[in-house]
Structure formats: C-alpha cells, structure tokens
Amino acid sequence: MAWMPKLQDIDEVLSLQNPWHGTGTVPPSFIYSNQRYFAQTFWRAVLNAKRNRYHLILGPRRIGKTTVMYQTVQRLIAEGIEPRRLWWIRLDHPVLTSVSLGDLAKTVVARANSTKEQPAYLFLDELNYAQQWDLWLKTFYDEQWPIKIVATSSSTAALSKQRVESGVGRWEEHFLPPCSFGEYLELRGFEPLPSPTTSASLTQTLTEDSREPGLPGTPHPLAAQVLRELHRYLLIGGFPELINGLPGASLESEVLRSQEILKADAVERAIYKDIPQAFGVQEPIRLERLLYTIAGQAGGIVSSSNLAKSLGLSQPSVDKYLGHFERSYLIMLLANYARSEETIQRRGRKLYFLDGAVRNASLLRGISVMNDHHELGLLFENAVAAHVFALGTLTGVRVYHWRKADHYEVDCIYDHPTEPVAFEIKSSPHDRHKGLSALQQEYPKFEGRCFIVAPGHPAQHPDVTSNKMGRISTEVLLLIISAHIRQAITDRFIR
C-alpha cells in the first residue's frame, strides 16, 4: 500500500511554507530587494475581479517564477489581504506529492475560512507535480470554489495539448522570459530605461523616434561600460539570481559558477526530470545527446534527418524531442517566412536558445568565447533573436527567419500585422546585407523597415528613396526591445 501522510504532517508542512501567517510578512530572504518587470504589475491582475481567471506563470528554470510569486504574496499583504488568506503550497515537497490537489484545496478553504467574498489565494509552486492538476483547476473554477489560484510550472506540463480544453476561459498562461538586457542593467543598478510611447510599435520606435535610451554615468548608450555589461550579459545570461554575482569575484569565476548552475538546473534537470515527467520519455540520455548536438548548431537551420542519422534516432523521434525542448523553453525554432502557412510549415526552421548562456553552459564553453570571433557573433545574434522572440510571445506577434535557396538570408523578422521589421545581425557593420535587399524586393512591405545590427555602430534610419538599410548597434537595439518588453508586460496586467 502506498504511503499516505498524516494530516498532522500536512499541517506542519503548510505551516512551514507559510511563515507570514504568524509574522504578517514574507521573509526578506524570499523576496529579494529588486523586482522584475513582471512582479511590479502582476499583482494587479491577481486582484482584478473583472479578470476572474486563474494565473499560470510559465518559463524556463532559474528565471525567478518562485520569487515573483513570493513578491506577489508580499504585495497582496500590503494591499490589505489578510495573511491567513494567502497560502503557499510547494507541490514537489515529498509529503505533498501523494496528496491530491483537491484535498489540499479543501484543507486551505477550511483553515482560511474562505468565502466567495473573501476567497483564499493559493500559490501553487511547481504545479505540474500535482496529479491531474488541469482537471482539478477546471473543477475548482466550474464549481466556484472560494479560492483564487496563482501557479508556476517549469514549462513542459502546463503546455501539453490535452490541457488546452480545460484551460479555456478558466486560466491565463503568462510567459516570464529571461531578463532582457535592459532589465539586466536595472538589476545591476543602472537607472530604468525611458518607456516607449504607449501606442508605438517596435517599428515606429526604430524608424520614427530618434531618441536613444540614456543610462546614468554614460554620455551615450554605446559607452564602454555598457558594452562591457553586454559582454557579461551574454556569458551570465538573464537569470536574476546570477546577475549580480558574488562580491569580489572575477568575471571568469562568475561565468564558471553561472555555467555550473545552469548546466545542473536549467539543462540537466529539464532533461532528466521535467521532460520525462511531462512527456513520458523513457531514455533521457537521448535528449541530452540531441541537446548537446544542436547546441553546436545554434543559429543554423535544423535538419531533423541529418540529426537522426548522426545520433542513430528516427526522424519522428528527433522532431518530437525538439518539440519537448521548445515547450520546456530551452530553445526556440523560427519558421521560414513565406506568404502561405503551408509553405511556412514546409520550409526549414532556424534554431536559437531562449538564452544563449544556457547554450554555453551545456557546452561548458567558459569565458573563451569572448576571444572567438565566430562564437561572439553567434551570442550577439542569439541575444537579438531571443529579445525579438520574447517580445513576440508577449504581444502575440509571430517571429520568423527568412531564407531563399542558399543565397539570401535574413536572421530575424518581427511580423507585426501592419508594421513588420526585419534584422540582419552582424559581427561588423560592414558585412554584406544582400539578404535584406532580396527580402525587400520580394516583399515590398519591408521597405524602410530593414536594419543591419552590429555592435557599436551609430544609428542610421532607413531611407526608402535611396534604398539604404537602417543601421543600429546591437546594444541600442536590445535596450529598445527591452523597453517594449516592459511595456508589453505592463499592458498585459494593467487593463
């Protein structure tokens, strides 16, 4: 007979996980002093009675989902919610894994004396560890239990196709990306970036607004200090816990520590724990071999057939595993831009990592990439693609690459319905840009909306009359996209 915890055991765990019931405040070590963009406004959505939805926070490991929930608990206390109505349940705790989500919710309702007018707030960390969590959330919602739910998932399970029907109209899924470069700078102590005009699209900001984000102590965003920070960002990644490093540590020590943590948690835990649990993968070693192989091919076109041959796998297995990586927020696969959806699905996809530092960690590249022109260029390209992808995910805009035969290629397209923009990402501003020229000829809507992106290059607006491409530095583009990411998050929760 399976072991079942006693009610006393459950009460003890819940008491330990909710110290604010006794103290009235969340311990400072749980919430840190800095808040991500997401946490600054997410609490408003939780309190917004008009939304009447549960909230699922999704994203890769180590990007602060748990901290965001703790910060939200603290903010709700500050907004007047009684601490006894705020319940944290870490569902991967050994005592709780064998208890149904329904029984846990009943316990909370009883302990909090919750009613429809004064519901209990359940903060469910690692939701995917609860058996049939989607059916329980559907039951809670449809039967109008006196609870509101905020939950996290280390990606995977919460995006499984069979969950879609249960979630419609009942919960919202919120993507928490790694820190953008702008957010990274703020967490490092720089002043916040100026916000873009609320109604402005990314394209409008790039083509119509000549302002460049100003930073304290730097006369220009291209100052050496910001460029040094960008190099560090490429190596450390957008993971809040790692951004400020250890006092007095050298850059090399910080990078090695970051890579060790990311390889153990963001990579190996996803491969050997999250994905097998969510998708029933029986031999995760195959996942690991595939991930290391594609890490060496980042920035290139994925060939499932070639990967299958080199790894001794079937092509359907490779495609399935790549899908698992995508839904675990390890990688992103950009489809090839085309006029018809059929053509889009048929053409090759370009592979990037959601954060280039995870790719480096999986290969244990250390700090040597800073002295490798090709590797450094790949990190710049991955950073821009990841920023555009994050913005697209938050705004509902699809992101593509474009390739025509083997002659023309554009790295990244932000396909806004009325104001699309395209980028070629280079190591040097003097590199050729024939891909953008070919894209404009085939798709005239991109005229005046194409940019060459290279480190340290002064801004230049596109000129349609002379067919000149726009030019922008990698640093400034990342800062502009960062500001739009912040605005997109704000717009999502304040409405």
MIVO-371392 format. One record per residue (C-alpha): residue in one letter; x, y, z. Coordinates in steps of 0.001 Angstrom, whole numbers, plus 500000, padded with zeros to 6 digits. Layout:
aa; east; north; up
a; X; Y; Z;
...
REM end
This chain:
aa; east; north; up
m; 500000; 500000; 500000;
a; 501331; 503432; 499068;
w; 502427; 505640; 501961;
m; 499998; 508412; 502813;
p; 500997; 511344; 505010;
k; 499072; 512073; 508191;
l; 497010; 515234; 508483;
q; 499464; 516389; 511139;
d; 502326; 516042; 508633;
i; 500467; 518084; 506028;
d; 499623; 520816; 508555;
e; 503271; 521005; 509594;
v; 504484; 521396; 506005;
l; 501878; 524050; 505216;
s; 502832; 525931; 508357;
l; 506497; 525935; 507382;
q; 505699; 527059; 503838;
n; 503539; 529989; 505018;
p; 505506; 531870; 507723;
w; 503520; 535087; 507090;
h; 500517; 533504; 508817;
g; 502383; 534107; 512054;
t; 504567; 537112; 511248;
g; 502348; 539053; 508838;
t; 505159; 539456; 506324;
v; 507136; 537384; 503827;
p; 510748; 536775; 504961;
p; 513117; 539199; 503172;
s; 515294; 536298; 502002;
f; 512326; 535044; 499940;
i; 511582; 538258; 498047;
y; 514955; 539988; 497472;
s; 515159; 543764; 497149;
n; 514780; 544089; 493381;
q; 511663; 543210; 491426;
r; 511460; 542096; 487824;
y; 509159; 543971; 485433;
f; 506699; 541108; 485741;
a; 506358; 541297; 489532;
q; 505893; 545070; 489517;
t; 502479; 544796; 487856;
f; 501385; 541139; 488032;
w; 499712; 541613; 491427;
r; 497180; 543941; 489795;
a; 495934; 541106; 487576;
v; 495624; 538819; 490615;
l; 493446; 541375; 492415;
n; 491440; 542372; 489348;
a; 487957; 540948; 489964;
k; 486932; 541619; 486356;
r; 489500; 539130; 485025;
n; 488150; 536240; 487140;
r; 490798; 533846; 485927;
y; 493468; 531697; 487477;
h; 497040; 532596; 486556;
l; 499810; 530236; 485398;
i; 503352; 531629; 485233;
l; 505434; 529702; 482721;
g; 509050; 529903; 481691;
p; 512463; 528264; 481918;
r; 514101; 527287; 485154;
r; 516091; 529858; 487182;
i; 514320; 532934; 485791;
g; 512506; 533843; 489019;
k; 508993; 532393; 488819;
t; 509025; 531406; 492502;
t; 510388; 534788; 493573;
v; 507693; 536567; 491553;
m; 505052; 534623; 493498;
y; 506629; 535458; 496866;
q; 506792; 539122; 495859;
t; 503140; 538943; 494850;
v; 502205; 537493; 498245;
q; 504008; 540384; 499931;
r; 502280; 542935; 497707;
l; 498839; 541454; 498398;
i; 499536; 541736; 502129;
a; 500473; 545390; 501565;
e; 497212; 545862; 499653;
g; 495207; 544693; 502657;
i; 494687; 540978; 502033;
e; 494832; 539135; 505352;
p; 497933; 536908; 505543;
r; 495815; 533903; 506641;
r; 494080; 534019; 503230;
l; 497388; 533668; 501352;
w; 498561; 530051; 501076;
w; 501793; 528858; 499530;
i; 501966; 525198; 498536;
r; 505158; 523798; 497081;
l; 503782; 520772; 495300;
d; 507074; 518921; 494808;
h; 507507; 518565; 498598;
p; 507782; 514827; 499440;
v; 504903; 514996; 501915;
l; 502573; 516673; 499420;
t; 503264; 514757; 496201;
s; 500901; 511937; 497244;
v; 498095; 514289; 498325;
s; 495509; 515276; 495724;
l; 495198; 518920; 494805;
g; 491539; 518692; 495758;
d; 492364; 517599; 499309;
l; 494951; 520365; 499659;
a; 492431; 522945; 498472;
k; 489822; 521631; 500939;
t; 492355; 521964; 503744;
v; 493103; 525569; 502768;
v; 489421; 526507; 502474;
a; 488793; 525139; 505968;
r; 491868; 526730; 507572;
a; 491279; 530126; 505938;
n; 487503; 530138; 506457;
s; 487319; 531361; 502886;
t; 484115; 532555; 501278;
k; 483144; 533853; 497850;
e; 483523; 537405; 499165;
q; 486838; 536650; 500895;
p; 488464; 533815; 498957;
a; 491720; 532109; 499800;
y; 494638; 532685; 497437;
l; 496529; 529511; 496562;
f; 500089; 529987; 495297;
l; 500987; 526623; 493785;
d; 504700; 526240; 493097;
e; 505618; 523522; 490562;
l; 502011; 522859; 489579;
n; 502972; 520047; 487223;
y; 503772; 517816; 490236;
a; 500078; 517629; 491165;
q; 498208; 514662; 489687;
q; 495518; 515757; 487184;
w; 496125; 519376; 488043;
d; 494281; 520591; 484953;
l; 491101; 518688; 485865;
w; 491272; 519954; 489433;
l; 491633; 523569; 488287;
k; 488670; 523041; 485960;
t; 486659; 521635; 488884;
f; 487584; 524497; 491220;
y; 486612; 527052; 488609;
d; 483388; 525472; 487364;
e; 482136; 524663; 490866;
q; 483127; 528146; 492070;
w; 485262; 527083; 494998;
p; 486131; 530130; 497184;
i; 489743; 530211; 496015;
k; 491919; 532109; 493559;
i; 494950; 530414; 492092;
v; 498389; 531556; 491004;
a; 500737; 528787; 489893;
t; 504133; 528211; 488357;
s; 505385; 525458; 486124;
s; 508863; 524731; 484873;
s; 507260; 524908; 481446;
t; 506561; 521486; 479926;
a; 503447; 520029; 481510;
a; 501368; 523189; 481539;
l; 501616; 523410; 477762;
s; 500624; 519853; 476924;
k; 497965; 519765; 474231;
q; 495494; 517827; 476343;
r; 495393; 520730; 478825;
v; 494038; 523252; 476316;
e; 490349; 522371; 476603;
s; 490404; 522502; 480420;
g; 492081; 525893; 480435;
v; 489878; 527807; 478005;
g; 488180; 530630; 479871;
r; 489466; 529403; 483225;
w; 493123; 530338; 483433;
e; 495621; 532594; 481705;
e; 499138; 531490; 480863;
h; 501801; 534159; 481343;
f; 505241; 533844; 479798;
l; 508105; 535001; 482033;
p; 511183; 535285; 479805;
p; 514786; 535575; 480960;
c; 515773; 539123; 481871;
s; 516199; 541349; 478869;
f; 519408; 543358; 478580;
g; 517598; 546469; 479830;
e; 516188; 544619; 482811;
y; 519617; 543127; 483497;
l; 521099; 546639; 483637;
e; 518423; 547769; 486084;
l; 519122; 544791; 488347;
r; 522802; 545767; 488120;
g; 521971; 549239; 489465;
f; 521506; 551334; 486332;
e; 518545; 553685; 486160;
p; 515381; 552445; 484374;
l; 515161; 552925; 480635;
p; 512763; 555542; 479271;
s; 509500; 553952; 478193;
p; 508447; 553961; 474544;
t; 505308; 555805; 473588;
t; 502486; 553582; 474851;
s; 500888; 553166; 471434;
a; 504130; 552920; 469475;
s; 505097; 549674; 467818;
l; 508672; 548454; 467747;
t; 508928; 549561; 464121;
q; 507749; 553071; 464946;
t; 510288; 553385; 467729;
l; 513072; 552282; 465401;
t; 512085; 554357; 462380;
e; 510431; 557461; 463823;
d; 511908; 558071; 467267;
s; 515444; 559384; 467213;
r; 515830; 559165; 470989;
e; 518260; 556624; 472357;
p; 517893; 555275; 475896;
g; 520106; 557160; 478310;
l; 521959; 555462; 481152;
p; 523400; 557042; 484301;
g; 527053; 557910; 484151;
t; 527293; 557222; 480419;
p; 527128; 560030; 477878;
h; 525856; 557585; 475280;
p; 524445; 554014; 475306;
l; 527470; 552882; 473314;
a; 529851; 553805; 476130;
a; 532464; 551218; 477044;
q; 530728; 550466; 480340;
v; 527534; 549368; 478640;
l; 529405; 547303; 476075;
r; 531293; 545542; 478882;
e; 527986; 544848; 480592;
l; 526602; 543423; 477354;
h; 529534; 541015; 477066;
r; 528957; 539932; 480660;
y; 525219; 539548; 479988;
l; 525948; 537249; 477046;
l; 528011; 534992; 479314;
i; 525951; 535075; 482541;
g; 522515; 535209; 480932;
g; 519243; 536743; 482038;
f; 518862; 534770; 485273;
p; 518139; 537086; 488238;
e; 519934; 535010; 490856;
l; 523164; 535083; 488850;
i; 523136; 538631; 487513;
n; 524920; 540379; 490380;
g; 527335; 537530; 491036;
l; 529494; 537169; 494135;
p; 531228; 540219; 495663;
g; 534825; 540498; 494525;
a; 534636; 537569; 492118;
s; 536420; 537795; 488775;
l; 534416; 537620; 485554;
e; 535871; 534193; 484824;
s; 534810; 532917; 488258;
e; 531333; 534332; 487781;
v; 530973; 532721; 484370;
l; 532174; 529308; 485573;
r; 529791; 529464; 488544;
s; 526914; 530509; 486284;
q; 527597; 527720; 483819;
e; 527837; 525122; 486565;
i; 524463; 526179; 487998;
l; 522737; 526442; 484626;
k; 524053; 523092; 483413;
a; 522874; 521339; 486585;
d; 519490; 523011; 486852;
a; 518357; 524637; 483605;
v; 519766; 521851; 481396;
e; 520120; 518546; 483248;
r; 517070; 518945; 485480;
a; 514930; 519770; 482447;
i; 516293; 516750; 480552;
y; 516231; 514186; 483364;
k; 513259; 515373; 485400;
d; 510873; 517850; 483765;
i; 510621; 516415; 480269;
p; 510440; 512718; 481284;
q; 507747; 513545; 483840;
a; 505671; 515620; 481432;
f; 506078; 513618; 478242;
g; 506948; 510124; 479398;
v; 510401; 510000; 477787;
q; 511985; 506690; 478794;
e; 515595; 507313; 477754;
p; 516537; 510899; 478638;
i; 520156; 510235; 477681;
r; 518953; 510574; 474080;
l; 517588; 514011; 474917;
e; 520951; 515024; 476350;
r; 522873; 513867; 473282;
l; 520483; 515719; 470998;
l; 520670; 518930; 473034;
y; 524476; 518961; 473008;
t; 524451; 518362; 469267;
i; 522053; 521196; 468460;
a; 523928; 523491; 470865;
g; 526829; 523236; 468452;
q; 524491; 524141; 465575;
a; 522723; 527134; 467187;
g; 521958; 529881; 464705;
g; 521668; 527369; 461870;
i; 518852; 525638; 460020;
v; 517666; 522474; 461741;
s; 517769; 519285; 459692;
s; 515875; 516559; 461516;
s; 517023; 513934; 459029;
n; 520712; 514795; 459470;
l; 520348; 514834; 463253;
a; 518594; 511474; 463142;
k; 521410; 509929; 461118;
s; 524201; 511299; 463286;
l; 522531; 510253; 466555;
g; 521035; 506931; 465457;
l; 517473; 508097; 466074;
s; 514389; 508102; 463897;
q; 513389; 511415; 462350;
p; 509996; 511415; 464142;
s; 511841; 510979; 467443;
v; 514111; 513938; 466690;
d; 511121; 516123; 465797;
k; 509337; 515037; 468972;
y; 512357; 515763; 471172;
l; 512860; 519173; 469571;
g; 509235; 519906; 470428;
h; 509916; 518928; 474038;
f; 512877; 521337; 474152;
e; 510720; 524118; 472747;
r; 507938; 523576; 475233;
s; 510486; 523417; 478025;
y; 511732; 526869; 476998;
l; 515238; 525658; 476258;
i; 515198; 526510; 472555;
m; 513139; 528409; 470016;
l; 512643; 527371; 466418;
l; 511902; 530185; 463978;
a; 509918; 529182; 460905;
n; 510894; 530441; 457447;
y; 508830; 533472; 456427;
a; 506530; 532912; 453434;
r; 503191; 534055; 452039;
s; 501265; 530884; 452854;
e; 501095; 528854; 456046;
e; 501622; 525662; 454037;
t; 504950; 526961; 452733;
i; 505954; 528194; 456186;
q; 505426; 524749; 457680;
r; 507288; 523023; 454857;
r; 510465; 525084; 454973;
g; 513371; 524706; 457376;
r; 513425; 526220; 460865;
k; 516248; 528191; 462439;
l; 517357; 527232; 465929;
y; 518311; 529518; 468798;
f; 518425; 529120; 472561;
l; 515980; 531086; 474677;
d; 519072; 532336; 476496;
g; 522477; 531946; 474903;
a; 524093; 531413; 478298;
v; 522261; 528076; 478583;
r; 523780; 527018; 475286;
n; 527244; 527970; 476558;
a; 526594; 526132; 479813;
s; 525544; 522957; 478034;
l; 528840; 523003; 476117;
l; 530892; 524306; 479077;
r; 532473; 526966; 476887;
g; 533647; 529156; 479775;
i; 534954; 532634; 479051;
s; 536905; 531600; 475948;
v; 534011; 532571; 473663;
m; 534954; 536250; 474164;
n; 538139; 535608; 472200;
d; 536410; 533680; 469409;
h; 535001; 535995; 466730;
h; 532549; 533391; 465425;
e; 531299; 532399; 468877;
l; 530891; 536015; 469970;
g; 528963; 536822; 466800;
l; 526669; 533866; 467474;
l; 525979; 535121; 471006;
f; 525074; 538584; 469689;
e; 522761; 537012; 467116;
n; 521145; 534728; 469676;
a; 520569; 537651; 472066;
v; 518767; 539726; 469435;
a; 516665; 536770; 468274;
a; 515750; 535907; 471882;
h; 514695; 539504; 472615;
v; 512540; 539668; 469498;
f; 511048; 536261; 470315;
a; 510218; 537322; 473891;
l; 508525; 540483; 472635;
g; 506622; 538498; 470020;
t; 505434; 535975; 472609;
l; 504216; 538766; 474900;
t; 502475; 540718; 472122;
g; 501137; 537833; 470041;
v; 503349; 538671; 467041;
r; 504959; 535817; 465144;
v; 508725; 535824; 464688;
y; 510469; 534273; 461679;
h; 513737; 533999; 459842;
w; 513861; 534141; 456024;
r; 515955; 532127; 453644;
k; 515741; 531840; 449879;
a; 517755; 528997; 448385;
d; 521301; 529205; 449756;
h; 521941; 532747; 448586;
y; 519798; 535051; 450701;
e; 519076; 535021; 454395;
v; 517579; 537364; 456984;
d; 518146; 536418; 460595;
c; 515013; 537673; 462284;
i; 511601; 539070; 461250;
y; 509101; 540577; 463693;
d; 505921; 540124; 461673;
h; 503729; 542868; 463134;
p; 500422; 542839; 461173;
t; 500806; 546425; 459958;
e; 504405; 547368; 460735;
p; 506775; 544426; 460318;
v; 510513; 544856; 460743;
a; 513478; 542705; 459708;
f; 517016; 542382; 461087;
e; 520317; 541061; 459802;
i; 522617; 540566; 462755;
k; 526304; 541011; 462009;
s; 529611; 540960; 463822;
s; 530648; 544047; 461838;
p; 528518; 546842; 460332;
h; 530464; 546467; 457101;
d; 529315; 542901; 456445;
r; 527175; 542424; 453345;
h; 523408; 542714; 453598;
k; 522149; 541179; 450377;
g; 519537; 539196; 452321;
l; 517668; 542342; 453360;
s; 517779; 543694; 449810;
a; 516322; 540449; 448451;
l; 513624; 540417; 451155;
q; 512509; 543942; 450215;
q; 512345; 543040; 446550;
e; 510172; 540002; 447227;
y; 508092; 541602; 449993;
p; 507809; 545386; 449431;
k; 506097; 545872; 452806;
f; 509563; 545657; 454396;
e; 510857; 548696; 452508;
g; 512086; 551243; 455031;
r; 511806; 548633; 457784;
c; 515052; 546713; 457481;
f; 518022; 547062; 459815;
i; 521604; 545888; 459919;
v; 522531; 545206; 463541;
a; 526165; 545262; 464659;
p; 527987; 546060; 467920;
g; 529000; 549686; 468414;
h; 527504; 551043; 465180;
p; 525914; 554527; 465157;
a; 522213; 554609; 464395;
q; 521018; 555365; 460870;
h; 517376; 555434; 459842;
p; 516328; 553505; 456731;
d; 515972; 555611; 453585;
v; 513380; 554284; 451149;
t; 514276; 556740; 448380;
s; 517900; 555644; 448249;
n; 517186; 552060; 449273;
k; 519558; 552381; 452231;
m; 519141; 549978; 455096;
g; 518770; 551211; 458614;
r; 521681; 550582; 460924;
i; 521665; 550206; 464671;
s; 524047; 548932; 467291;
t; 523320; 545640; 468998;
e; 523383; 547426; 472368;
v; 520817; 550060; 471470;
l; 518507; 547600; 469711;
l; 518479; 545328; 472767;
l; 517693; 548312; 475001;
i; 514846; 549453; 472749;
i; 513346; 545961; 472617;
s; 513785; 545712; 476407;
a; 511682; 548847; 476846;
h; 508979; 547372; 474607;
i; 509061; 544107; 476582;
r; 508483; 546068; 479786;
q; 505610; 547956; 478155;
a; 504067; 544727; 476862;
i; 504141; 543207; 480357;
t; 502605; 546342; 481852;
d; 499872; 546409; 479218;
r; 499078; 542751; 479898;
f; 498422; 543233; 483599;
i; 497039; 546762; 483745;
r; 493870; 546576; 481723;
REM end
